[in-house]
Amino acid sequence: MAYVKDYTVRSESSEQRFAETTASVYRNMYLWMTCGLALTAMTAFLVMDRIVHNGAFAEMFLSNGMMWGLAIASFILVLALSAMIERLSFIVATLFFALYSVVMGAWMAPVLLVYTEASVFKVFLITAGTFGGMAVYGHVTKSDLTTVGRIAGMALWGVILASIVNFFMHSAMIDYVISYVAVAIFCGLTMYDVQKFKQIILNYGSEADDNVRKIALLGALSLYLDFLNLFLHLLRILGSRRD
């Protein structure tokens, strides 16, 4: 009987350590996402300040070549991090994520300059509230959101293709329609990504090793992209442009 009692204590202790570890990894996923967004915001602010107060820098930075270069660099970085994360050490993967956050901040600076500071702040708060609501739902719901994620993923490709076509058509109406659809897509992806990475961490989070931390970092990247795209499309809909 004493043996059975001791076994039960050890089992409960093991389960408690497992729960504490997975909760810690899960919290770190949101912490890394927040750090990435903060790094993006800080970079965007610094670049915006240089654009406003340095004419030579503004002329160089606002050239099509620079903007395309940043867009291509961000695309390559996110693909590289997603594809190579298993072979990278956690420290190197974190540096990739930080670099990607900086590049995105630099790319966003001219976009944010189009809108007033008040409207950017307002849309940020709306985005935070929307994202938070979707994240909470994805975390607590018992429903399987795999179908939602699959549909949102397919719809995202349609939005990307429509955006490319509209790049040449310059239709404001199509741009608004794309933004409304994109908001719905990234709300769905936020719920799905939260549920997906929660389950992955629960399944593999028994030890806080590099692989588990890299999974959480990949989750942070996915949520970072969901938040950022939600913000940009809401800004197109609700943002007030400068005169």
C-alpha positions in Angstrom: 0.0 0.0 0.0 2.9 2.3 0.8 4.3 1.6 -2.6 1.1 2.5 -4.3 0.8 5.8 -2.3 4.4 6.8 -3.2 3.7 6.0 -6.9 0.7 8.2 -6.9 2.6 11.1 -5.4 5.3 10.8 -8.0 2.7 10.6 -10.8 0.9 13.7 -9.6 4.3 15.5 -9.2 5.2 14.5 -12.8 1.9 15.8 -14.1 2.4 19.0 -12.2 5.9 19.5 -13.7 4.5 18.8 -17.1 1.7 21.3 -16.7 4.1 23.9 -15.4 6.5 23.4 -18.3 3.9 23.5 -21.0 2.3 26.6 -19.4 5.8 28.3 -19.4 6.5 27.4 -23.0 3.0 28.6 -24.0 3.5 31.9 -22.2 6.9 32.3 -23.9 5.2 31.9 -27.3 3.1 35.1 -26.6 6.1 36.8 -25.0 8.2 36.3 -28.1 5.3 37.4 -30.3 5.0 40.6 -28.2 8.8 41.2 -28.4 8.7 40.8 -32.1 5.8 43.4 -32.4 7.6 45.8 -30.1 10.8 45.5 -32.2 8.8 46.1 -35.4 7.1 49.2 -33.8 10.4 50.6 -32.6 12.1 50.1 -35.9 9.1 51.7 -37.8 9.2 54.7 -35.4 13.0 55.2 -35.9 12.8 54.9 -39.7 9.8 57.2 -39.8 11.7 59.8 -37.8 14.6 59.6 -40.2 12.3 59.9 -43.3 10.6 63.0 -41.8 13.8 64.8 -40.8 16.4 63.7 -43.4 15.5 64.5 -47.0 18.4 62.5 -48.5 17.5 59.4 -46.4 13.8 59.8 -47.4 14.6 60.0 -51.1 16.8 56.9 -50.8 14.5 54.9 -48.6 11.2 55.7 -50.4 12.6 54.5 -53.8 10.9 51.5 -55.3 14.1 49.6 -55.2 14.4 49.9 -51.4 10.8 48.9 -50.8 10.9 45.9 -53.1 14.2 44.9 -51.5 12.7 45.0 -48.0 9.6 43.1 -49.2 11.8 40.4 -50.8 14.1 40.2 -47.8 11.1 39.7 -45.4 9.7 37.0 -47.6 13.0 35.1 -47.8 13.6 35.4 -44.0 10.2 34.0 -43.0 10.5 31.2 -45.5 14.0 30.4 -44.3 13.0 30.4 -40.6 10.0 28.2 -41.2 11.9 25.7 -43.4 15.1 25.6 -41.5 14.0 25.9 -37.9 14.6 22.2 -37.1 18.3 22.5 -38.2 18.9 25.8 -36.5 19.8 26.3 -32.8 17.3 28.1 -30.7 19.6 31.2 -30.4 20.0 31.4 -34.2 16.3 30.9 -34.8 15.6 33.7 -32.3 18.0 36.0 -34.2 16.3 35.2 -37.5 12.9 36.1 -35.8 14.4 39.4 -34.5 15.9 40.3 -37.9 12.6 39.6 -39.6 10.8 41.9 -37.1 13.3 44.7 -37.8 12.9 44.3 -41.6 9.1 44.4 -41.3 9.4 47.5 -39.2 11.5 49.2 -41.8 9.1 48.2 -44.5 6.0 49.4 -42.6 7.4 52.9 -41.8 6.4 54.5 -45.1 3.0 52.8 -44.9 2.3 54.2 -41.4 3.4 57.7 -42.5 0.3 57.8 -44.8 -2.0 57.8 -41.8 -2.4 60.1 -38.8 -0.8 59.1 -35.5 -4.2 59.1 -33.8 -5.8 56.7 -36.3 -2.7 54.4 -36.2 -3.0 54.2 -32.4 -6.8 53.7 -32.6 -6.5 50.9 -35.1 -3.7 49.3 -33.0 -6.1 49.2 -30.0 -8.9 47.7 -32.2 -6.4 45.1 -33.6 -5.2 44.2 -30.1 -8.8 43.7 -28.9 -9.8 41.7 -32.0 -6.7 39.6 -31.9 -7.1 39.0 -28.1 -10.7 37.9 -28.6 -9.8 35.4 -31.4 -6.9 34.1 -29.4 -9.0 33.5 -26.3 -11.6 31.7 -28.4 -9.0 29.5 -30.1 -7.5 28.7 -26.6 -10.7 27.7 -24.8 -13.0 26.3 -27.6 -13.5 22.5 -27.7 -14.4 22.7 -31.4 -11.8 21.5 -33.9 -10.7 24.5 -35.9 -8.8 22.6 -38.5 -11.4 23.2 -41.2 -11.4 26.9 -40.3 -7.6 27.0 -40.8 -7.8 25.1 -44.0 -10.5 27.4 -45.5 -8.7 30.5 -44.3 -5.4 29.3 -45.8 -6.9 28.7 -49.2 -8.7 32.0 -49.1 -5.4 33.7 -48.2 -4.0 32.6 -51.5 -6.9 34.2 -53.3 -6.3 37.5 -51.4 -2.6 37.4 -52.4 -3.5 36.8 -56.1 -6.2 39.5 -56.0 -3.7 41.9 -54.4 -1.1 41.3 -57.2 -3.8 41.9 -59.8 -4.9 45.1 -58.1 -1.3 46.3 -57.9 -1.6 47.0 -61.6 -5.3 48.0 -61.6 -5.1 50.5 -58.8 -8.8 50.0 -57.8 -9.7 51.5 -54.4 -12.9 49.5 -54.3 -11.1 46.2 -54.9 -8.5 47.2 -52.3 -11.3 47.7 -49.7 -12.9 44.4 -50.6 -9.6 42.6 -50.2 -9.0 44.2 -46.8 -12.4 43.2 -45.5 -11.9 39.6 -46.7 -8.4 39.6 -45.3 -9.6 40.7 -41.8 -12.0 37.7 -41.7 -9.2 35.4 -42.9 -6.7 36.5 -40.3 -9.3 36.3 -37.5 -9.8 32.7 -38.6 -6.1 32.0 -38.8 -5.6 33.5 -35.3 -8.1 31.1 -33.8 -6.7 28.2 -35.7 -3.0 29.0 -35.0 -3.6 29.4 -31.2 -5.4 26.1 -31.0 -2.8 24.3 -33.2 0.3 25.4 -31.3 -1.5 24.9 -28.0 -2.0 21.3 -28.9 1.6 20.9 -30.3 3.1 22.3 -27.1 0.8 20.1 -24.9 1.9 17.0 -26.9 5.7 17.8 -27.0 6.2 20.2 -24.1 7.2 17.7 -21.4 10.8 18.9 -21.5 11.9 22.5 -22.1 14.6 21.6 -24.6 15.6 23.5 -27.8 13.0 21.6 -30.0 10.1 22.6 -27.7 11.3 26.2 -27.5 11.7 26.3 -31.3 8.1 25.1 -31.7 7.0 27.9 -29.5 9.1 30.4 -31.5 7.5 29.2 -34.7 4.1 29.7 -33.0 5.1 33.2 -32.0 6.0 33.9 -35.7 2.6 32.7 -36.9 0.8 34.8 -34.3 3.0 37.8 -35.1 2.1 37.5 -38.8 -1.6 37.1 -37.9 -1.5 40.3 -35.7 0.5 42.3 -38.2 -1.7 41.5 -41.2 -4.8 42.1 -39.2 -3.5 45.5 -38.2 -2.5 46.5 -41.7 -5.8 45.5 -43.2 -7.8 47.2 -40.5 -5.7 50.3 -41.0 -6.7 50.4 -44.7 -10.3 50.2 -43.7 -10.4 52.5 -40.6 -7.3 54.6 -40.8 -7.5 58.3 -41.5 -5.0 59.5 -44.1 -3.0 62.7 -43.7 -4.1 65.7 -45.7 
